Amino acid sequence: MIRPLSLLHATGLALTLLVPVSAHSQDAKPDPQMQAVLDRLVSLQAKPFHTLSVPEARTQASPADAALAVQREKGISPDPEAKVATRDIAIPTAGGALPARVYLPEGKGPFPVILYFHGGGWVVADLNTYDATPRALSLGSKALVVSVDYHHAPEAKFPAQHEDAWAAYLWTVENIHTLNGDAKRIAVAGESAGGNLAANVALMAKERKTTEPVHQLLVYPIAGRDVDTPSYRANANAAPLGKADMEWFIGHVFVSKDQTADPRIDLVSRKDLDGLPAATVITAEIDPLRSEGQALAEKMRAAGVTVNLIDVTGVTHEFFGMAKVVDKAKSAVDAANADLVKAFAK
């Protein structure tokens, strides 16, 4: 079997090759910078999700905490990202107000807009956990970023999160001008579970013939229901996300596993991927979700969508927000920002 492999260069450009899956994956090891974060996560006593209760999983140290600890230990300045101004707001929806954080670039505006959804398997994490990515995107693409929280499972089962994401998008389209944003230049972005939400917003906007986003940034998105893909097999015991952890999330989010056949989850099986906005899809080598992210990219590309697939070697799930301490994360963020700037300029 072959899979696309994109090599990130200092320029942020990606070169796509075809390499046998067995050439990596099975024996893949985190690069030293990634390993330093994983070691710090262990020292913070973080345990695999599947061994924890939901309250325990929500309160233990996160990969973002570990990256921040490494950053502080190395004396790496939080600037210039820390200087990005923020404002917390509430987005009204039929299901209740959604907490959101607005990241404001410097300048006069009106600014292009990124609607961002955080990861966490729809069960854990929040706006604070996923603060690094929206900061870096606002700084690098000179966009106003709206990072939106949503109802979490198991308290709110699927599809509550998708309904929240769509409501947040509609609110953004209709109201972002009040925050000096340009409703004609909205991109959707997300990591992991949030990447799935971002992709669904783009699909729903097309289906409902409303204002469509100009770009999709999908970072290791949940895009399928098969937990026996090559990357699931190769990374079954990976940290910070392994196969048993994903099954733990699935068990909390869905009333039954059969619900994962819903087209909002099983994106790779959809037949209506044509006509979507251009996408940047980023996958990590040491990640169970790698195969489905790449499959989604290839399915969109086959449907005529412009896709920049960036596969990053030597890193794990959650690497994208670690640009301060993982050089490959910085390269991936820079590449994503370049694509966003290009999309906003059209």
C-alpha positions in Angstrom: 0.0 0.0 0.0 1.2 3.5 -0.7 0.4 6.8 0.9 1.2 10.4 0.2 4.2 11.8 2.1 4.8 15.5 2.2 8.2 16.8 3.3 8.1 20.2 5.0 11.0 22.5 4.1 12.1 25.7 5.8 10.2 27.6 3.1 7.0 26.0 4.3 6.5 24.3 0.9 5.4 20.7 0.8 6.7 18.2 -1.7 4.4 15.2 -2.1 5.9 11.8 -2.8 4.5 8.3 -2.7 6.1 6.0 -0.2 5.0 2.6 1.1 3.2 2.8 4.4 5.5 0.2 5.9 8.5 2.4 5.2 7.5 4.5 8.3 4.7 4.2 10.8 5.4 0.8 12.3 8.8 1.9 13.6 8.2 5.6 13.7 9.7 7.5 16.6 9.1 11.1 17.7 11.9 13.4 16.8 13.8 14.8 19.8 11.8 18.0 20.2 8.5 16.0 20.1 9.9 13.5 22.5 10.8 16.2 24.9 7.2 17.3 25.1 6.0 13.7 25.5 8.5 13.1 28.3 7.3 16.3 30.0 3.7 15.1 29.7 4.7 11.9 31.5 6.4 13.9 34.2 3.1 15.8 34.7 1.5 12.4 35.4 -0.8 12.4 32.5 -2.4 9.0 31.8 -4.0 7.5 28.7 -7.6 8.7 28.3 -9.0 5.2 28.2 -7.8 4.6 31.8 -9.6 7.6 33.2 -13.0 8.8 34.1 -14.3 11.8 32.2 -13.7 14.2 35.2 -10.2 12.8 35.5 -9.5 13.2 31.8 -10.7 16.8 31.9 -8.5 17.8 34.8 -5.2 16.1 34.1 -2.3 17.8 32.3 -2.7 18.2 28.6 -0.1 18.0 25.8 -0.5 21.8 25.6 0.5 22.0 29.3 3.6 19.9 28.6 4.6 22.0 25.6 4.2 25.2 27.7 6.3 23.6 30.4 9.1 22.8 28.0 8.9 26.4 26.6 9.3 27.9 30.0 12.1 25.5 31.0 14.0 26.5 27.8 13.4 30.2 28.4 11.6 30.7 25.1 9.7 34.0 25.0 5.9 33.8 24.6 6.1 36.8 22.3 5.0 37.8 19.7 2.0 35.5 19.9 1.3 36.5 23.5 0.8 40.1 22.3 -2.2 39.2 20.2 -5.1 40.9 21.8 -8.1 38.8 22.9 -11.7 39.4 23.9 -14.0 36.8 25.3 -17.6 36.8 24.1 -20.7 34.6 24.1 -22.4 33.5 20.9 -26.2 33.1 21.3 -27.7 29.9 19.9 -30.9 28.0 20.2 -29.1 25.5 22.5 -27.7 28.2 24.7 -24.8 30.6 24.7 -21.4 29.3 23.4 -18.2 30.7 25.0 -15.9 32.1 22.4 -12.6 34.0 22.3 -11.8 36.5 19.6 -8.2 37.0 18.6 -7.6 40.5 17.1 -4.7 41.2 14.7 -3.1 44.6 14.5 -4.3 47.1 11.9 -7.5 48.8 10.8 -9.6 46.1 9.2 -12.1 44.9 8.3 -10.1 41.7 8.8 -10.5 38.3 7.2 -11.9 35.8 9.6 -11.0 32.3 10.8 -13.7 30.4 12.7 -11.7 27.9 14.7 -12.9 24.7 16.6 -10.7 23.1 19.2 -9.9 19.4 19.6 -10.5 17.1 22.5 -12.6 14.3 21.1 -15.8 16.3 21.8 -15.3 15.3 25.5 -12.2 17.2 26.9 -10.4 20.5 26.5 -11.6 24.1 26.0 -10.6 27.5 24.7 -7.7 27.8 27.1 -6.3 24.3 26.2 -6.3 25.3 22.6 -5.0 28.9 22.8 -1.7 28.5 20.9 -3.2 27.7 17.5 -5.6 30.6 17.2 -2.9 33.0 18.4 -0.5 31.7 15.8 -3.1 31.9 13.0 -4.2 35.4 13.9 -0.6 36.6 13.9 0.5 34.8 10.8 -2.5 35.3 8.6 -3.4 38.8 10.0 -6.9 37.5 10.5 -9.5 37.9 13.2 -9.9 34.4 14.8 -13.1 33.4 16.6 -12.3 30.3 18.7 -15.6 28.7 19.7 -16.4 26.2 22.4 -19.3 23.8 22.1 -21.3 21.4 24.3 -19.2 18.4 25.3 -20.1 14.8 25.6 -21.2 12.7 27.4 -23.4 15.5 28.8 -24.4 16.4 25.3 -24.3 13.5 22.8 -23.7 13.7 19.1 -24.8 15.7 17.1 -25.0 18.5 19.6 -21.4 19.6 18.7 -22.1 19.8 15.0 -25.3 21.8 15.7 -23.3 24.2 17.8 -20.6 24.5 15.1 -23.2 25.4 12.5 -24.9 27.9 14.8 -21.6 29.5 15.5 -20.9 29.8 11.7 -24.2 31.4 11.0 -23.7 33.9 13.8 -20.2 34.7 12.5 -21.5 35.3 9.0 -24.3 37.6 10.3 -22.5 39.4 13.0 -18.7 39.4 12.5 -18.9 42.9 11.0 -19.6 44.2 14.5 -16.1 43.0 15.5 -14.4 44.5 12.4 -14.4 41.3 10.5 -15.2 40.7 6.8 -18.1 38.2 6.4 -17.0 37.7 2.7 -13.7 36.3 3.8 -14.3 33.6 6.4 -12.2 30.4 6.7 -13.0 27.5 8.9 -10.3 25.7 10.9 -10.1 23.0 13.5 -7.9 20.3 15.1 -8.9 16.7 15.5 -12.6 16.7 16.5 -12.6 20.4 15.7 -11.3 19.6 12.2 -14.3 17.4 11.7 -16.6 20.3 12.8 -14.8 22.7 10.4 -15.2 20.3 7.4 -18.9 19.8 8.3 -19.5 23.5 8.3 -18.1 23.8 4.8 -20.3 20.9 3.6 -23.4 22.4 5.3 -22.8 25.8 3.8 -22.6 24.3 0.3 -25.6 22.1 0.9 -27.8 24.9 2.3 -26.6 27.4 -0.3 -25.6 30.0 2.2 -22.3 32.0 2.4 -19.5 29.5 2.0 -16.1 29.7 3.7 -13.2 30.6 1.5 -10.9 28.0 2.9 -10.7 24.9 5.2 -7.8 24.2 7.5 -8.2 20.7 8.7 -5.5 19.5 11.2 -5.5 15.7 11.8 -9.3 15.7 11.5 -11.6 12.9 12.6 -12.8 11.9 9.1 -13.9 8.2 9.3 -15.3 5.4 11.4 -12.8 2.7 10.7 -10.5 2.0 13.7 -8.5 -0.6 11.8 -6.8 1.6 9.2 -3.1 1.4 8.6 -2.4 4.3 10.9 -4.7 2.9 13.7 -2.7 -0.4 13.5 0.7 1.3 13.4 -0.1 3.8 16.2 -2.4 1.7 18.4 -0.4 2.5 21.5 0.8 6.0 20.5 0.9 8.9 22.9 -0.9 11.2 23.5 -3.6 9.4 21.4 -3.9 5.7 20.7 -6.6 3.4 19.4 -8.1 2.6 22.9 -8.2 6.4 23.6 -10.2 7.0 20.4 -12.6 4.2 21.3 -13.0 5.8 24.7 -14.0 9.1 23.1 -16.4 7.2 20.7 -18.0 5.5 23.7 -18.7 8.8 25.4 -19.9 10.8 22.3 -22.3 8.4 20.6 -25.4 6.7 21.9 -24.2 3.7 19.9 -21.2 3.0 17.7 -23.5 2.6 14.8 -23.9 6.4 14.8 -20.3 6.8 13.5 -21.7 5.8 10.1 -23.4 9.2 10.0 -22.0 11.2 7.1 -21.0 13.9 9.5 -18.5 11.5 11.0 -17.7 9.2 8.1 -16.5 12.0 5.8 -14.3 9.7 3.7 -17.4 7.8 2.5 -19.3 10.9 1.3 -20.0 11.4 -2.4 -20.7 15.1 -2.2 -17.2 16.5 -1.6 -17.2 18.4 -5.0 -17.5 22.1 -4.9 -15.9 22.7 -1.6 -13.5 25.5 -0.8 -9.8 24.8 -1.1 -8.4 22.9 1.9 -5.1 22.6 3.8 -5.0 19.1 5.4 -2.3 18.4 8.0 -1.6 15.0 9.3 1.0 13.6 11.8 3.0 10.4 11.3 2.5 9.1 14.8 -1.3 9.4 14.9 -4.2 6.9 14.6 -6.1 9.6 12.6 -3.4 9.9 9.9 -4.9 7.5 7.4 -8.4 9.0 7.4 -7.1 12.5 7.2 -5.1 11.6 4.1 -8.0 9.6 2.7 -10.2 12.7 3.1 -7.6 14.9 1.3 -7.4 12.4 -1.6 -11.2 12.1 -1.8 -11.6 15.9 -2.0 -8.8 16.2 -4.5 -10.5 13.5 -6.7 -13.7 15.5 -6.5 -11.9 18.5 -7.9 -11.1 20.4 -4.7 -7.8 22.1 -4.4 -6.0 20.4 -1.5 -2.6 21.0 0.1 -1.9 17.8 2.0 1.0 18.2 4.5 2.1 15.0 6.3 4.6 15.7 9.0 7.0 13.0 10.1 8.3 12.4 13.6 5.4 14.1 15.3 2.3 13.0 17.1 -1.3 14.0 17.4 -1.6 17.4 19.0 1.8 18.6 17.6 0.3 21.6 15.7 -0.1 23.9 18.7 3.5 23.4 19.8 5.2 25.7 17.4 7.2 27.4 20.2 9.1 24.1 21.0 8.7 21.8 18.0 10.2 23.2 14.7 8.1 21.0 12.5 5.0 22.4 14.1 6.2 25.9 13.3 6.8 24.9 9.7 3.3 23.4 9.5 1.7 26.5 11.0 3.6 28.7 8.6 2.4 26.6 5.6 -1.2 26.8 6.9 -0.9 30.6 7.3 0.5 30.9 3.7 -2.5 29.1 2.4 -4.9 31.2 4.4 -3.3 34.4 3.2 -3.6 33.2 -0.4 -7.3 32.4 0.1 -8.1 35.7 1.8 -6.5 37.6 -1.1 -8.8 36.2 -3.8 
